[in-house]
Amino acid sequence: MNSFHKNIAYRFKDYSIFEQMANIGAEVGRSINWQKKDNEEMSKNAFYRALELIDFSVDDPKNKNRLKEILRMREVLVDYFCGENIYKSTEENLNKYFFYFNLAARNK
């Protein structure tokens, strides 16, 4: 698999969990926006970038006590974008979930 975030891969661990999740949320938001514009290729790429950032967060030792939430969030995103949406996720609840991480990262 190609690495999308070559320039931040080495420093992503320096970000707080709020900054990491806000960056993931930005990619999810981009994917949703491209989906609404019927640009499947750009939506897919943004989704893959989000997955890559999730993997960086999973690999971050400071997140070992947060793995359950991070991996569940990954599962929900994969279900929403690639699966049958068994969790009944919506654009609104995904954006709302990530909004609070963005707010926390800004208030840091």
N, C-alpha and C positions, 0 to 999 in steps of 0.2 A: 504494500500500500504506500502511496506517495505521502510525504510529510508536507502538510500545508503550512504549518507554523514553524518553519525552520529558524526564523529569527527570534522566537520567544521560547522555544522548547527548553533551552537551557536555563532560562530565568523564570519560568512559570512557577517553580517551587518557591520563589521569593515573594509571590503574590499571596495576600491573605485569602482565606477561603471565600470571603465575600467578593474579592476581586476576581478570583477564579470563576466563581459561579456567575458573576456579572458578565464576564467574557463569554462564557458558554451561552448565557441567555441572549447575548447580542447575536451570536451565530444562529441560535434557534429563531430569533426574531427575523433575521435576514432570510432564513429558509422559509418561514411562514409568508413573508412579504413576496418572495419570488414565486411561491406556490400560488398566491392570489393573483399574480400577474401571468399565470400560466407558463412560466419559464421553468420547466422541470429540471433542466441541466443545472441552472444556477441554484435552484432550491436544493438539489441533491448535493452539490458542492458545499453549500453552507452547512447542511446537515452533517456531512462528513467532517467538516472543520470542527463542528460542535463535538462530535464523537472523539476526535483527536484531543481536544481540550479536556474532555472528560477523562480520557486515558491518562493525560498528564496529571490531573487531579488525583486519580486513583493511585498513581505512582508516587505521589508526594507523601513522605512519611508523616508529616503533621496531620494528615487527614485520615490516619488509620482508624480513629474512632468515629469517623463520619462515612465510612465506606458503605454502610447499609443504605443511607440516604442517597449518596452519589450514584451507587449502582442501581438503586430503584428508579431514580430519575432517568438514568440511561435506558433502563428497560421501558419506561413509559414513553420516552422519546422515540425509541426504535418502534414500539408498538404504534405510535401515532403516525410516524412518517413512512414506515415500511410494512407494518402489520395490519391487523384487522381492527385496531383501535378498541380492544376489549376493555380498556380502562376508561373508555368514553371521554378521552381528553378533548379539550377544545382549544382553539387559538387563544381565547380569553383567559382560560385558567392557566395555560402555559406562560403567557405573558405576565399574568399576575404573580405567579410563582417566582419568576426571575426578577420582577420589578423590585421586590424587597431586598434582594441581594445587591442590586444596583444602587438602591438607596443607602444601604449599609456601607457599601464600598465608598460612596461619595462622602459619607459622614465620618469616615475614618480619620 
